[in-house]
Amino acid sequence: MSDKHAIEVFQDLSILGPETRRAELREALIAAAATPWERGIDAEKDLSRMARGDDVLVFQRQSDKSRKHPVRTA
């Protein structure tokens, strides 16, 4: 990664922390998404059905929208 101020996130990343801050972290990640990444809302819905009650947040490259499986998840 070339930008020392950026966060690099890998597929299937799990982040643990206090439940009281989960919404704040989620909103910060969504707000920080930069081109070519955007939220994969349809993929989130699909994955949420299989999740064990955990929050699912998916980011996909804009060019990969048609792919069934997300390229990048958080």
Secondary structure, DSSP 8 states (H G I E B T S, - for coil): ---TT-----TT------GGGHHHHHHHHHHH--TTEEE-HHHHHHHHHHSSS----EEEEGGGTT-SS-SEE-
